[in-house]
């Protein structure tokens, strides 16, 4: 999972350093402050090692350079790499440090114990440094020990849900070359992955109530369906979008695409099209997932979601402390600046909070003027 990411002159970020928590990492800011950009870049770097190592003979400098060039262009839907360099600058640099596991295997007499594989107690720090130049060339630096590490899965959930149109989108991508954000391309195969034989021990504690309400989402004949009580089936497009988003999260855990003790989720605007009741449920789920060693990284505009996460984190400390970091991004006219803290109270400014206070003031002023007018 990610330990840190540093940006220099990357899109709207002149200079920014993010030390990630192993639990919850929440990014908040106005439109145009780079939340989605940093989330995609962080996902790219966290996912790259396992993607490259899936074919070990591809883990070469040439292959790595090509991989990052293709990935960045696809993730950011830009025509050329130089468009990722901040305006007026000649180059952009991204650095990342990532914790990976060292595979371990113990023996007891003539029997091997695979329980610790690949979750060894020892970790290996992986390092990426990407330099994008104004001539369109990308240079990659890394550490030689990377080949020894093992990294768990990273999953990016885009802001637009794909459950309702999964079948059509999967069919199109099989036949046509469509210019589509790589996060969607990455997510489609995960939906097609097989279900786990045994679910994590904590799955029922986190998801039982919601699955009882919504049913279990299943893939049948290339279509996603909700299977409820008495095996009653409901087509995914017939369910509310908020339900589809929560169901996808449960589905990814059921199918082993979100792994405990080292896996990572990147989710852009998870609160989109969720009502406050579902946002509160989502906040608790995210904190519960983080308590089981899953790194949760979200970008949001929702003050309600941030407050609910902060509250759930405070309540969680009564049982077990869940690590967390909050980051506020704001443009001061000279580029985006970052404020960070271990709780919501420690970061500023939060534009959503300022607007909420402003709205309350305007409403109270209206009430006062109306009362004064009516005598």
CORDA-V385452 format. One record per helix or strand of 2 or more residues. SS is the DSSP state (~ for helix, > for strand). FROM is the first residue (numbers start at 0). LEN is the number of residues. If there is no record, write none. Layout:
ss=[SS/SS]
from=[FROM/FROM]
len=[LEN/LEN]
//
This chain:
ss=[>/>/>/~/~/~/~/>/>/>/>/>/~/>/>/~/~/~/>/>/~/>/~/~/>/~/>/~/>/>/~/~]
from=[1/12/23/34/55/60/80/90/105/110/122/137/143/148/153/165/181/202/215/222/228/232/235/240/263/275/294/302/323/335/343/350]
len=[9/7/6/19/3/16/4/12/3/3/11/5/5/2/4/10/10/12/5/5/3/3/3/14/5/16/6/14/8/6/3/23]
//
